[in-house]
Amino acid sequence: MNYLVIVDVMPRAGIADPEGSTIERALPALGFGGVSNVKAGKSFRLNVEAESEAAALEKAAALAERLLSNPVIEDAFVRLGEVVGS
């Protein structure tokens, strides 16, 4: 069965996030006051062929750790989307 898996990759706590900081500094000039703690990351959407939801998430988590993120400075969060077919 195919599963849609979403992998979000974000900088770990305490790691500099210059892109998020730049966005946060620009917000007041654009009329968006009251917004803080902006973090910039990456999102990946994958169709994963697996026997179960748990197996799809496990495969995607391994892929995220080995290829999609740098585990030293980034955290990867894996979640299941909707089933895209059988």
Secondary structure as UniProt FT lines:
FT   STRAND          2..11
FT   TURN            13..14
FT   HELIX           18..26
FT   HELIX           28..30
FT   TURN            33..34
FT   STRAND          42..49
FT   HELIX           53..63
FT   HELIX           64..68
FT   TURN            71..73
FT   STRAND          74..85
//
